[in-house]
């Protein structure tokens, strides 16, 4: 936590307003004392201080109210009319209360005895109303700056999360056991099926190239994610042979929909490694996408050994779902769903639901970066 954040925790925001207007109060008091002295009508110092600070703290109260109202009724697109009406009514009320209070306080202290209530209202309310809107403008500037900092922080967190996800996927792909099996499969194919061995080497190279690429996009299209997945699937199908069947049911309208980069491959790897590989017979992994009620639904299902009720979803050596959950939360907040269902010998189903956001063909960052 930074020193600035610690300061905010120790001191509430309104205390800074009070401090700022205290400084203004000193300036008001000094101005009153010097101007009255110069006009030959000297005033007692404490009276000048009292009047100056009454003026300043009256504005401090209005400032606190203006800042609170600005955060509560923010002037932004879609809320201009309702928020503007609130500020008009609140501003008029606040400056009227302030002008009334100042008038009667000054009457009580003997200042401006000749000024009537109506003169005070006509003289104070219009300029004070302008000042209120200046305070609202300052509050808006501060609020926009705060939101900008929050977006910058969120963007930095997303970048860090993406980096961790990419490194985690790479670590999984480069696991010694995985590399040993892949290289063993390649060596066994070199003399028996040189073409298959060459394809497997090319797939391994492509998989490593995309995993190690710098500055990967945070989101890609479904089509691009499937293309990224293909080299890995080819390696696994070559390694496992007839024991592994991959089926894909991709709704055409979802191919240009965006989803998090590197989110599909770890889920499929989990299904193969922990669902299909341990079973004796052949197994199947299904990948499906669909558009439903403005959302993209992504499903990865296997018919492997499954997990007993209450089992830990993040297995040692596996990818787990905590990273996936974190990334979905960072990208979509409350607009996402991640559901996992599994039972022994019945397989596992992972279903992700995110907002459906299509892009025009070939317009994503990934296409520009990896297309040849």
N, C-alpha and C positions, 0 to 999 in steps of 0.2 A: 504494500500500500504506500502511495506517495505521500510526501509531506502535505501537498495540497489537499489530498483526500482526508488525511488526519485532521487538518484544520477544519474542513467542512463538518466532520463528525463532532469536534469539540465545540464549534460555534454554529448555532442555527443561522439560516440565511437572513432572517430579519435583523439579526444583531449587526450585520454589516451595513444594512440600511440605516439603523440607528446611529452607528458610528459615523457614516457619511454625513448624515444630517446634523450630527453634533458639530462636525467641522463647519458646516454651513451656518449653524447657529452662532458660532464664534465670529464668523464673517459678518452676519447680520448685526450682532451686538456691536462690533467694532464700527461698522458703517453708521449705525444709529448714533453712537456716541460722538464720532468725529463730525458727522454732518450737523447734528444739533449744536455742537460746540462752535463750529464754523459759522453758523447762523446767529450766534449770540444768544442762544437759548440752551445753555448747557444742561445736561441731564446727569443724574446720579448714575454711577457705573452699574450698580446692581439692577437699576431699572432698565438700563440698556441691555444688560445680560438677560434679564427676565423676558423682555419683549422679544429679543432676538431668538431665544430658545423656544419661546411659545410658538413663534412663527415656524421655526425649523421642525419642532417635534409634531406640530400639526401636519406639516407636509410629510413627515416620516410615517405617520399613521395612514395618510392617503397613499403613500408609496407602497406600504406593506399590502394594503387592500388591492391596489392596482396590480401588483405583481401576482398576488394570489389569484385574482380574477383572470389575469392573462393566462396563467397555467391551467386554470379550471375551464375557462371558455376561450380556447385558443382560436385566433383569427387565421383560419386556413381554408383551403378549398372545400366546399361543401358545407361550411359552417359560418360563412361570412355574415349572413343575415341574422341568424339566431345569436351568434356571439357578439355581433356589432350592436344589436339592440340591448343586450345585457350590459355592454360597456357604456352605451349612451345613458341608460337609466342609472347605472351604478355611478358613473362619473358625475352626472348632474346631482345625484343625491349626496355624494361625498363632498363635492366642492361647496354645495349649499350648507351642509352641516359644518364644514370647516369655516366658511365665511361667517355663519351665525355665531359659532363659538368664539372666533377671533373678535368679532364686534363686541360681544358682551363682556369678554375678558378685558378688552381695552377700555370699555366704559367703566368697568369696575375699578381698574387701576388708574383711571383719570386721563388716559391717553385719548386723543381725538374726541373730546366731549361734545364737540359741535356736530359730529357726524351722526346722522340718523341711521336707523336700521336699513331703510330702503337705499340710502346712499351707499352703505356698506355692501349690500347685495349687488347693486348695479356696478359698483367699482371693483368688487373682488371676484364675483362668479365668472364672468366671461374670460378674463385672463387665467383664472385658476382652472377653468375647464380646458383651455388650451394646454396648460401645464400638465393636467391629468393625461391627456393624449400623448404628450411627450414622454411621460413616465411609462405609458403602455408601449410606446415604440421602443424604449430602452428595454423593457421587460421582454418584448418579442425578440429583440436582438440577442439577449442573453439566452432565451429559450431555444432559439434556432442554433446558437453556438453550442448549447448543451446537447441538443439532438445530433448535431454534426459530430461532436466528440463521441457520442454513443455509437453512431453509425461507423465511425472510424475504428472504434474499439471492437465492434462486432465484426467488421471486415477483417481486422487483424486476427481475431479469434478463429474466423472461418479459414483464413489462410493457414494458420497453425494447425487447425484440425485436419485440413486437407493434406498437409505435409505429413502429419502423423499417420493418416490413413494410407497414403501412398507408401510410406516407409514400412508400415505394418504389412501391406499387401506384398511388397517386395520381399520382406523378411520371410513371409509365408512361402512365396514362390521359390525363394532361394534356400529353403530349408534343406540341410544336407541329405535327409532321407529322400526328399522329393527329387533333388538333383541326382542322387545315386540311382534311384529307380529309372529316371529319365535317361541318364547316360547308359545304364545297363540295357534299357530297351533299345537305344540307338545302336549300341555295340552288337546286340543280337541280330539287328536288322541289316548291318553293313554288308554282310555276304549273302544273306538270304533274300533280302529285299532292299537293294541299295536306294531305289527311288523313295521308298517309305522312310528310310533312315535320313535321306537328304531333306525330305519334307519335315521330319520331326526336328532336325537341327534348325531349319528355317523358322519353324514355329517357335522354338525355344528362343532363338535370336530376336524374333519379332516381339515376343512377350517381354523379354528383358528390355528391349529398346523402349517400348511404350511405358514400362514401369519406371524406367530411369529418366525418362524425358523431364526436362525442367519446365516450370511454369505451366503445369497442366491446368486446364479450365476447371472451375468448381462444378460446373454442370455441363453435360453433353446430352445429345439426343439418345433415345432408345436405340436407334440404328447404330450410332457410333459406339455405344456401350456393347452392343452385340458383336460388332466388328472387333472391339478390343478383347472380348471374351473368346473369340473363335480360336486363336492360336493355343490358348490353354486347353480348350475342349479337344482340339486335335491331338495334343500331346497325351491327354488322359485316355482318349479313345484308342490311340495307338498302344499305349502302355497296358491298358486293361482289356483290350480286344473286345470279344463278344459279351463280356461281362457288363459292359456299360452301354446304355442306350440314352441318347439325349433327344428330347423332343421339344420343339418350340412352337408355341401358338401365339404369334404376335399380331395383334389387331392392326390393320394397315394404318388407321388413323392415329395410332400411338407412336409410329416410328419417328416422327419429328417432335415428339414430346420430350421435354427436358427432365433429367433425373440426375442425382449426384454422380460425379465421376468416380469410377472404381468402387461402386457399391454392389454391383451384380456379381463380379467374379469371386469375391470372398464368400458370398452366400452359396454359390454353386460348388466351390471348393469344399466348403463345410459339408454339403450334402454328399459329395463323392467320398470324401475322406472318412467321415464318421457314419454315413448312412449306407453307402453301397459297398465300399471296399471291405468292411468287416464281414459281410454276409457271404455265404458260400455260392449261391447261385447268381444269375444275372440280375441286374438292377436297372432302374430307370430314373432319370432326373427330368422333370418337366419345368420348362420356363414359359410363363404366360404373361401377357400384358392385356389390359383392357381399359377402355374409357367408360366411366360410370359417374353420372351426376357431377360433371365438372372436375373429376379426379382421375388420376392415373393409378391403376392398380397393377402391381407387380407381384407375381407369385413364383416361388421356387419350391417345388415339391419333389421329394424322393420317396421311393417305396422300400427304403432300407430298414435297418433294425429298429430305428426310432429310439426314443428315450423313455424311461419309466417316469411316472408322475412325480413331480418335485425335483427332477434331476437338474443339475446345473447346466444351463444352456451354453455357457462358455467353457468348452472342454480344454484341458491342457494341450497346448500345441495347436489348437484350433484358432479360428478368428474370433469367435464369440460375437455377441450382439451389442456389447456396450459401446464400441466405437461407432457402429451403425446408428444406434439410438442417438448418440451425441451429435453426429453429423446431421441427422434429420432434424433434430431439435434446433440446431444452429441455423439451418437453412430455411426451415418452414415453421418453426415455433409450434403453436397448438394446431396447425393445419395439417399435421401428418398423423398417421397411425402405423404402428408396427406390431403385428400379431404373430405369435408362434404357437403352433399346436403340434403335439407329438405324442405317440404312444408306442409301447414295445411291439416290434415286428409289424407295425403299421406305417412306419415312415414319419417324416417330418414335413410340415408345411410352414413356410415363412411368407407372410403377406405384408406388403408395404403399400400404403395409400398416401399419395401426395397431390398437391394441386396440379391440374392439367395445364401445362404452359407450353404450347407448340411454338416452334420457330420455323422460319422459312428454310427451305432446303438449302443446305450448304452454308448457312450463315453463322454457325456456331464457331467458337474459338477452336474447338477440337478439330473441326474440318479444316480450318485455315492452317493449323499447325502441323497436322499429320498427313494431310492429303499429298499425294505425290503426282 
